Amino acid sequence: MALSTDKILLSTLNMVERMHDTFPAVHLDVGSGHGDLITLLRSRFSIQSTACDYTDSLIELKDVPIKVADLNVDKLPFADKSFDVVTCTEVIEHLEHYRETIREMHRVLKEGGTLVVTTPNILNLKSRIRFLMFGFHNLFGPLHFKESALHSAGGHINPVSLFYLIHSLIDAGFSNVQVSVDKAQGSSKFWLLFLYAPIKFFSALIKRKEISKYKTIDSHNDAYVSMINGIDVLLGRTIVVGCKK
C-alpha cells in the first residue's frame, strides 16, 4: 500500500464499522490514491464507492468512478447529500484550507451519514520531543520550495492537531465525535516513562488557569482539551476521527 499503511486503513475500517450501521451504503473516498481503502471496505461492507483525488492516474480499481479535484482551489464535485459514508485518510495535512474541505464533506453527506478522517498525530511524545529539539513535528519537516511531492510527506504543509480537527468538525455541523489511533509508537512509549507524570501535573495547573483566568475551557470543549494529554494521543502514530452528520 504505497500511499498509506495497513494499520491506518484497518483503523479507518474499524471506525466506519463503529460509527455506521446501515448497509448497503454509498461511499466517497476523498484522496483515494490507489484505492486500497476502497478495496478494504468492500471486503467488509456492502458499499458502492466513488473516488476523488487530485489525479486519476493513481487509482487501480477500474470499476470505481473517480472525479478529479484540487481541493486547495476546488469544491468537491458532487451534489449535496450524495453519500452515506465519506472517508478521508491522510489528506488534510496536504491542504492549505482543510476546514473548507471539512465543510464540503459535511455538505455531500446525507443526514445521519458518517465521516472518518485520519491525519498524522503531531501530539504524540515522539512528535512533541522532535518539535522541542528541531522545531518540526514528526512527519513534518523542512520542505523544498517549489518542489512538493503531493502524495508523500513532501506534501505535508498543514500540521493539524487533534483539538483543532475536532473543532473544525463540530463547527462544520458534525456531532458524536469519536477518536482512536492506528497504533502506539515505540519511541513515544519510551518518552512516556519519563514525561507522563510531569505532563499530567503541569497540564492540570495550566488548565486550571485557562478555566479561571482566561475562560477558554467550558463544558463544551473540556473533554476534548483533556483528550490531548490522554494515553492514546500521547502514544498514537495516527489520529482516526469518526463523526456523524
C-alpha positions in Angstrom: 0.0 0.0 0.0 2.1 2.8 -1.3 0.3 5.9 -0.2 -0.7 4.8 3.3 -0.2 1.9 5.7 -2.2 -1.2 6.5 -2.8 -0.1 10.1 -4.2 3.3 9.2 -6.6 1.8 6.7 -7.6 -1.0 9.1 -8.2 1.6 11.8 -10.4 3.6 9.3 -12.4 0.4 8.5 -12.9 -0.2 12.2 -14.1 3.3 12.8 -16.6 3.0 9.9 -17.9 -0.2 11.5 -18.1 1.5 14.9 -19.9 4.6 13.6 -22.1 3.4 10.7 -24.6 0.5 11.0 -26.7 0.9 7.8 -25.6 -1.0 4.7 -25.6 -1.1 1.7 -24.1 2.4 1.7 -23.0 4.9 -0.9 -19.4 5.8 -0.2 -17.0 8.6 -1.2 -13.2 8.2 -0.6 -11.5 11.6 -0.6 -7.9 11.3 -1.5 -8.3 7.7 -2.8 -4.8 7.1 -4.1 -4.5 3.6 -5.4 -7.9 2.6 -4.0 -6.6 0.5 -1.1 -9.1 1.7 1.4 -12.0 1.1 -1.0 -10.8 -2.5 -1.5 -10.6 -3.0 2.2 -14.1 -1.5 2.8 -15.5 -3.7 0.1 -14.2 -6.8 1.8 -16.2 -6.0 5.0 -19.3 -4.0 3.9 -21.8 -3.8 1.1 -20.8 -0.4 -0.4 -20.9 1.5 -3.7 -17.7 3.6 -3.8 -16.7 6.7 -5.7 -13.1 8.0 -5.6 -11.9 11.6 -5.6 -8.3 12.7 -5.9 -6.1 15.4 -7.4 -5.3 13.0 -10.2 -6.9 10.0 -11.8 -3.6 8.3 -12.6 -3.2 6.5 -9.3 -6.4 4.6 -8.9 -6.0 0.9 -9.7 -9.7 -0.1 -9.4 -11.2 0.0 -13.0 -14.8 -0.3 -11.8 -14.7 2.7 -9.4 -15.7 6.1 -10.8 -13.2 8.8 -10.0 -13.6 12.6 -10.0 -10.5 14.8 -10.2 -10.4 17.9 -7.9 -7.7 20.0 -6.5 -9.1 20.6 -3.0 -6.9 23.7 -2.5 -8.9 25.5 -5.1 -11.9 23.3 -5.9 -15.0 22.2 -4.1 -15.9 18.5 -4.0 -17.6 17.8 -7.4 -20.7 16.2 -6.0 -24.2 17.3 -5.2 -25.5 17.9 -1.7 -26.4 14.9 0.4 -25.0 12.3 -2.1 -23.2 9.9 0.2 -23.9 7.7 3.3 -20.2 7.4 4.2 -17.2 9.7 3.5 -13.6 8.7 4.3 -10.6 11.0 4.1 -7.3 9.3 5.1 -4.0 11.2 5.2 -5.3 14.1 3.2 -6.0 17.2 5.3 -2.3 17.7 6.1 -1.8 18.2 2.4 -4.4 21.0 2.2 -4.0 24.8 2.5 -7.6 25.2 3.8 -8.6 21.9 5.3 -11.6 23.5 7.1 -13.2 24.2 3.8 -12.8 20.6 2.8 -14.4 19.5 6.1 -17.4 21.7 5.3 -17.5 20.3 1.8 -17.6 16.7 3.2 -20.4 17.7 5.5 -22.3 19.1 2.5 -22.1 15.9 0.4 -23.1 13.6 3.3 -26.7 12.6 3.8 -28.3 13.3 7.1 -27.2 10.7 9.6 -24.1 10.0 7.4 -20.7 9.1 8.7 -17.3 10.8 8.2 -14.0 9.2 9.1 -10.8 11.4 8.8 -7.2 10.4 9.6 -4.1 12.6 9.9 -0.6 12.3 11.5 -0.7 12.7 15.2 1.5 15.7 15.9 0.8 15.4 19.7 2.4 12.1 20.3 5.5 12.3 22.5 7.9 11.5 19.6 6.5 14.5 17.7 6.5 16.8 20.8 10.1 16.0 21.5 11.1 16.5 17.9 9.3 19.8 17.8 11.1 20.9 21.0 14.5 19.9 19.7 14.2 20.7 16.0 11.1 22.9 15.5 9.3 20.5 13.3 6.7 17.9 14.2 7.1 14.2 13.3 6.3 13.6 9.6 6.5 17.4 9.1 10.0 18.7 8.2 11.7 21.3 6.1 10.1 21.4 2.7 11.7 22.1 -0.6 10.5 25.3 -2.2 8.5 25.0 -5.4 9.0 21.2 -5.3 6.4 19.3 -3.4 5.5 15.6 -3.9 1.8 15.9 -3.2 1.1 12.3 -2.2 4.2 11.9 0.1 5.4 13.6 3.3 6.9 16.2 1.0 3.4 17.5 0.6 2.7 17.8 4.3 2.1 21.5 4.6 -0.5 21.7 7.3 0.0 20.0 10.7 -3.4 19.7 12.3 -3.6 18.7 15.9 -6.5 16.7 17.4 -8.2 19.6 19.1 -8.3 21.8 16.0 -9.5 18.9 13.9 -12.4 18.2 16.3 -13.1 22.0 16.5 -13.4 22.1 12.7 -15.7 19.1 12.6 -18.1 20.5 15.2 -18.0 23.9 13.6 -19.0 22.3 10.3 -22.0 20.7 11.9 -20.8 17.2 12.8 -21.6 15.6 16.1 -20.9 12.4 18.1 -17.1 12.7 17.6 -15.2 9.5 18.3 -11.3 9.3 18.4 -8.9 6.4 18.1 -5.3 5.8 16.9 -3.8 3.3 14.5 -1.0 2.1 16.7 1.2 3.1 19.6 4.7 4.2 18.7 7.6 2.5 20.4 9.7 5.7 20.9 6.7 7.5 22.4 6.3 4.7 24.9 9.9 5.3 25.9 9.3 9.0 26.5 6.1 8.3 28.4 8.1 6.7 31.2 9.8 10.0 31.9 7.3 12.6 30.9 3.8 11.3 31.8 3.8 12.4 35.4 5.2 16.0 34.6 2.8 16.3 31.7 -0.2 15.4 33.8 0.9 17.7 36.7 1.7 20.8 34.6 -1.2 20.4 32.2 -3.5 20.3 35.3 -2.0 23.6 36.5 -2.3 25.3 33.1 -5.8 24.0 32.6 -6.9 25.5 35.9 -5.5 28.9 34.8 -7.2 28.6 31.5 -10.5 28.0 33.2 -10.3 30.6 35.9 -8.4 33.4 34.3 -8.8 33.1 30.5 -12.2 31.4 30.4 -11.1 29.3 27.4 -12.3 26.0 28.7 -16.0 25.2 29.4 -18.4 22.3 29.4 -18.4 22.2 25.6 -14.7 21.7 25.0 -13.4 20.4 28.3 -13.5 16.7 27.2 -11.6 17.4 24.0 -9.0 19.5 25.9 -8.4 16.7 28.3 -8.1 14.2 25.5 -4.9 15.7 24.1 -2.9 14.5 27.0 -4.5 11.1 27.3 -2.5 7.9 26.7 -3.8 7.3 23.2 -2.9 10.7 22.0 0.5 10.7 23.7 1.4 7.4 22.1 -0.6 7.1 18.9 1.1 7.5 15.5 -2.0 8.5 13.5 -5.3 10.1 14.7 -8.5 8.4 13.5 -11.6 10.5 14.0 -15.2 9.5 13.2 -18.3 11.7 13.4 -21.9 11.9 12.3 -23.9 14.5 10.3 
